[in-house]
Structures are given as C-alpha cells and as structure tokens.
Amino acid sequence: MKYIPTIGIECHVQLATKTKLFSEVDNDARGKEPNSCVSPVDYALPGMLPRLNGEAIKFAIRAGKAMNCKINPKSRFDRKHYFYPDSPKGYQITQFYSPIIGAGFVELPSGTKIRIEHAHLEGDAGKLTHFDTYSLVDLNRVDTPLIEIVSMPDIHSAKDAHDYCKELWRLMIFAGVSYGDLYNGNMRFDVNTSLAPEGSTELGTRTEVKNLNSFRSVERAVEYEIARQTKLLDSGGKVKQETRGWNDATGKTTAQRSKEEAKDYRYMPEPDLPPINLSQDFIESESEKLPLMPSDYRKKYKGSIKEDTLEILLDYPNLVRTLEEIDAKNLTTIANLFTSVLLAEEKSAEYLESLPSGQELNELVEMNSKKELSSTATKEVFLRLFDPQMKNRGVRNIAKELGLIQENDLAALEKIVDIVLAKPETKKAQEDFKNGEEKVIGFLVGQAMKESKGKANPSAVQEILRKKLLH
Amino acid sequence: MKIANQKVTAERLVRDALEKAKHFADYNIFTFLNEEAALKKAREIDSRIKKGEKVGRLAGVPYALKDNFLSPEGETTASAHILGGFNSPITATAVAKLEAEDAIMIGRTNLDAFAHGSSTENSYYGPTLNAHDKKRVAGGSSGGSAVAVALDIVEFATGTDTGGSIRQPASFNGVYGLKPTYGCISRYGVVAMASSTDCIGFFAKTPEDMDLLMSITSGQDTKDMTTLPDYYNNDSGEPTNPSKRHSRIGIIKDFDNDSVAPEIREALKSKIELLKSKGHEIVELEMPALKYALAAYYIIVPAEVASNLSRYDGVRYGFRSEISSHLDELYDHTRSEGFMPENKRRIMIGNFVLSSGFYDAYFLKAAKARTLIIQEYEKAFSKCDFLLTPVSPSPAFKLGEKVNDPVAMYLEDVMSVSLNLAGVPGLAIPAGETKSGLPIGLQLVGPRRSDKTLIEFSRELI
C-alpha cells in the first residue's frame, strides 16, 4: 500500500545569552572546567530562588519574530518534575501552560510553509558521563536558556524534515539568538513520524526519535522510520507509540520507552517567578531589532544571484550581509568568489572571522574588470583580503605588493613584444606562426609574460603579437 | 528592647542570653548555640561603641534564628535529618539585614522538620516544650523561636509562616508574632516550604520592637522576584489611614462557633469591648469563602512542598543513605531515611494532586478557591479596616495529643491559613490567659501592605 508520512518536529535551541536563564553565572561554558559555571541557584541549594534573565526574554521575542510568530504579551513558567542527577532542583522550569511564543510559520527554500504551533522558554539540564560503576555530573549546562520550538505536523518527507531543521538553524543564527553550534548540542531535534494510507483523513500512530543533533541524522532517521513503519504496516503489524533512539553508526532507530512507561511530570505553576507581562511597545521595539532573514535575502537577490549559490551563502549570515554592500554589477562575481574560492579553502572558518568590507570587494572586482588583475590574481588578492594582517591595507596596495597588477599600457607592452621578437630563440616560432601554426602563439605570449615578470596582460600581448606578425 | 551602649555591653547581653539558653536546655529550644561567634561579634561591637563609632540599630541585641534560615554559622538543618551536616555558604537576605544592624544570633531554633507541622513535634531533634507548661506543645512550626522569646532568652526571633507557623506558636506562648504581607521580606536563603504562601516574620515582645524589625528587613530583593518594593518604609496612604482616630474592626461570624474553645471566645469578646470603649466601630462580617481555605491550603501547599523538596536527593549535599547500590536506591533510601513521616505525607498528597488526570480536579480547583478567598478578603476590607479573630481553636494542647491524628493537627490551622492564601498580613497578639495559665492569642488581620498600620493599631488592644 502507499502511505503518506506525517512528521512533526520539536527543536531545542540554546540561547547565547551572557548569563543563565535564572542566575547571573556565565552562560558560555565552552572549553571550561566541569561545574565551573554553576551558581547556588543552578546547584539548587536550599532557599535559592530563580531570577529571570531579561536578555532571554528579548532573545525569545526575536526568535519568535524570525519564525513569523505571535508574541504572547502574557506568559508564565511551570515546573516539570522528574528525578535525575542532571536536574538539581528535581524539576525543570519550563512554560507548559502559557508559552511566550505563539503560532507562526517557517518558509522552506522550496516555498513550502511549515506552521509553528508554539515555542516556549525553559532551562536546559546538566550532563552526565557514565562509567563502569559510577557516573559523573556536570552542571555547567543547567539552566542555559532554551527555546523549544514545536511544529505542526506539516512535514511529509525526509527531505522537508531536513530542510525545516536547517531553515530553523538559519533563522536562529540570522536572528543572532544562538551560536548554532550543532556539534556542541546548541540545537537538538525530536522527530515524530507516522504513516497513514494514501487518502486517509486520520493520522497513523507516531513514534518519536529523540535527541538528534544534525540535519543529516534527522533526514536519515525519518527515512528509516518511514521504511520501518511501511514494512510493519504492510505485513499487517501495528506501529507502537513509543520513544526511539537513533544510532548514527548503524543508521537505525531502536525502541526506548513505550507510551505506558511515559513519565508523569506533575506540572505545576512556578510560584517563585511572577508571570511575564510584555507591553506592545516592548514587543515592537524588540521585534524591530530583527535583521533581514533568509527569506528576505531570497527575495532581494532573486535573479541577481543563482538560487543554489545563494542557498550555500545563506549558511553564512556575515557573507550574505556583506553582499548588501556590493554594487549590483559585481554581485555575481562576489557571490561566486565566496562560494567557489573562499568556502573551498580548508581554513574557510578562520577566514570568516575577518571579513573585508564591501568597498574593498567592489574595488577588487573593478580591478578585475579593468584587466588590472587577471582572474588568478583576483582570487589570490581576494583571499589575502581575509587575512587579519592585511586589514585596511587597501586592495590596490596588496595587489601591488604581491606584484599582481597587470601591465595594460600599450606602448609599454609593445616594447616588451619588440624585445621578445628580437630574441633569436623566438625566430622559429615567429616563422611557424606566420605559416599558420596557430598554437605557437602561446609560446610567444609566455616569453612576453616572462619578460614582463608576469605583469603583462596576456590577452593584450597576444593582440599586439598578432598585429605585428601578420601585418 | 535592650540595645548595647556605653553602660550595657553587647558582651553582657550575649552572655546573659547564652546563660538563659543553657538554663532552659530542657525545653529543647535550640538546635545549635552560636557561643563563640556571638561573643566575638559582641566584643567587636563593644569596641566600636567604646571608640564612639557608629553602630547599628540592633547593636548587640541577641536573637534566635529559626533553623530554616541559611547562614554560615552552624548547620542549617530545618530540623530535618536529610539536611544533616549542611553548612551553608549563603546568608539569607533577612539575616544579612539583621546582622548589618549589628544584631547577634545566639542560636538556631527547633522547628517541625521543613516547617511541616503545628506543634514542633515533627522535628528530627524532638519537640520543643511550651514556655508556660512543659507538658504542652510549643506550637509550630516555629516553636523554638516562640519559646526563646517567651522565656525571655532573646529579645526577638525569626520565624516563617506558611499557614500559621508564626502566629500559632506566638499565641501558644504569649508573645507577638507577625506574618507580614506576602512579598514584604525576601525569602532568599530561607529553606522553602510552599513558595506561594511562605512569609518571613518575627516573634517580639512589643509592637515597637516588631516595627523596628520590619523597617530593617522589609523591601525588594533582586534575589527574590516575588518581593514587593519597600512600602513598609515608604508608602503610607495605602489603604488605611494611620492618622484616623477611629477604626472599623471586622469580626468574622463564621469563626464564632462551638469548635472554638470558650475561653478564647471570651477573650475575643473582652477585646471587642475594649475597642468599643476606645471609640472604634465593630462590624460583623460573613466570609463564607473562608470555609474552603483549609481544603484549598492542604492541596496547594503539599503540591508546592512536594516540588520544593525534590532537590533533597542525596546527590549534592546533606544526608545520603549509605546502603544504595544504584541511583534509584540512592533516592529511595536517602529520602525514606531523611524525611520525617509528616514530610512524606505531604509529598505524597502533593504528588497525588499534581498527577496527570488529577490536576484539574484538585490543584486547579484549589487555585480557583484561592481566588475566591482573595476576593472575600478584598470585600471584607471594603467594609472594615482590620479583622480581629482567634489564631487557633484552642490554647496549647498536650504533647502527643494530636501526633497520630493528622486531620486534627491540620484543623489547628483553620483560622490562620486563609491569610497565607490571600497574602494578607496577620499579627498574633497576647490576649490574656486561660484559668489554667495558658496564653491566649488573637490575630489582627489587615489588607495587603497594611503591616505598619496593623502593628500601630495593635497598641489599642493592650
């Protein structure tokens, strides 16, 4: 039978606030000692009370706006209870009943719209490392602010699931609310997949694959679940509602917890935090801080930058933002330099730390169009512009220092050609060319380039040679 | 209260207090005596006085600290085994404010473990005895603090009131006990019982002392988002007018019935007559919504209790059972051995009312009843300035009398819990004795933020 898959995704995004959601401790624990970014509040000493971080509220508003969501002027926190050493309080502070971010949608590059049900603010849990006979607890991550984004079941293919997750990631990094470092778990995805026979109005029983941390694993897990459930249903079996884990090495999902074993979290309003009341003015002033989003750039560069080139660039907000300073006539060239030269570099991540200005890039393209720089030289100078030591040196100066500016002065070039033609070792080639052997022109041009120490414009040299030899 | 000066040294005051504390050791008031540090601090204050330097408003005044306030002096145990050995690196905001005025903590006082109880019999360290009759309970949960003030060991003591835990022991021992407006004093650094009803307050011997303590400790704290801006020292107009000579005093008819001991009803009547004679108006009120208070309280509070006690898991601090071989056992054994039976009862009730499928039927309904109670008080205070009611249905009962009857114990709170649900302040005032010499207490109740006028008006009842 043919089945239609229906997929809904919950995504956890760690917010890059300076301090934690409920304490004044450093929120950036990257590269720090375990349990070094922990306050008595995070550690849940007796008598400690949460203090809400205003920056997290601002970030949530921006994240919500990035997903075209309504921001709820009134929201509040709830406690979600469970016992595990990663949760020092014995509960997670989350927004179960009244989330801050309401309904909205995310538009995929293909134009498909995925509706957002809501998104809420909550504190992250700590991290456990298990050994043979003991486990170690690191509470650095406790109460790092998270927003959990809950989609509607609007996704119907593994590819759209991939594209949705990737687009969410782009929205968060463009909005500047998350580092978006997937390797370090800044974004994690829980994927619900169900199958229904084609034409059916009811959804099938769903499974949830938890804690995926790459777009590729989302896509593969969905593909696997579709295949597994199809096989199960075709053979007359039933899908069991359960939580499944993903094994990246085997490419398979395995059952973890059934619906019956689901925990009762005993949700309760958080009495230590007053409700959040946001004025319309505040919501608007925060919303205005939202910069251009990927969909804005798609509209802006439609027709001037090729779609697949732009899609690559949309993974790098500062590259796309640099394009805004590029003159229209230079856009294609710069976009191509970004994708085929810069991003092809092994050290491209380092280069992205120190971008040249749009003005410098414009100047570079101008020099290329004026034939002052060959295409090879253009690429070389282009890469030099990302070197922090070359900052403010000036494009022309860099090109000069590297000896890459081409000689375009006809009189000077003619002189060079005359010297080449006067050399005895070129006599045979001159004769051959005159006798119709077209390809020896390359040899003569090469001699001229050598004579000019590489500075001559080769096409201009060729033109002069032709004129002189065939006249 | 006696404050250290050129003639009376802080060291003298502290030595006297410590001596009395030891003299009354059989009352089981203190879980920790702060001898060394208290004397050291006293000498330091004395040297400042000698040099003519500035000292605080509570210079050298010995006080007792309920053992659920965090401070680095002594273990903070909340009289619970599970917090045994816990040395706090933190000082509670209220304690820090008292210490900044040079008050001297001479000891930590006994309470029902985690403040769960109305008799201090639920303490891991055994019950505290009533200041007036050693066969009777001190009341609770702040029993140790009430008796420390009643026996004149200290000038004042801190308490916490979640459903009557200051007012009831104050009335059982014949001292003043204030539960301020919710959010008046920071809860930061105080072991939580139920976050939405917990209030920090005091036991004192006079309204003047109470006023001083309030003006020192009230005010907004960035570490407690539920605190109110410091209205106590700033705003005056709201909502009663202290300059008004004659006030309207409400009497709740619903509380005047046979379940209240005759001698308490008589005490109330005589105070009513006293107020009338001073020209105040008495208003009889019906407050039918208050009959839901106890039921709502024993749903909302256990829910918050169960939640707030989740952090005591033996993983990070306090007591950890040694007989566990894996994580679930560590939780099971630590919590089974570490909590008192009353703690466990409230955890179970709390988890039950929050369970999926029961939340709407219990917790949500109780929350709605709470709203009705808040509105009932608002209505009452549109008709009167203060309410005068008994604190509890009976004077101090005998040790062991209600230990095995939790419902009878919960009924002790029937007239006190509605204030906590509504967030309004209540001051327990001594109002005479029974024939057998047991103190009787009445409570004066005011609208939110009326703490200052409430304390001022209590002088009318002397």
Interface residues (C-beta under 8 A of the other chain):
Chain A: P40 Y43 A44 L45 P46 G47 M48 L49 P50 R51 L52 R79 H81 F83 P85 P88 K89 G90 Y91 S135 V137 D264 Y265 R266 Y267 M268 P269 P271 D272 L273 P274
Chain B: N68 F69 L70 T76 A78 L83 F86 S88 P89 I90 A92 R187 Y188 G189 V190 V191 A192 A194 S195 S196 T222 K223 D224 M225 T226 A303 E304 A306 S307 L309 S310 R311 D313 V315 R316 Y317 L327 Y331 N351 L354 S355 S356 Y359 F363 A367
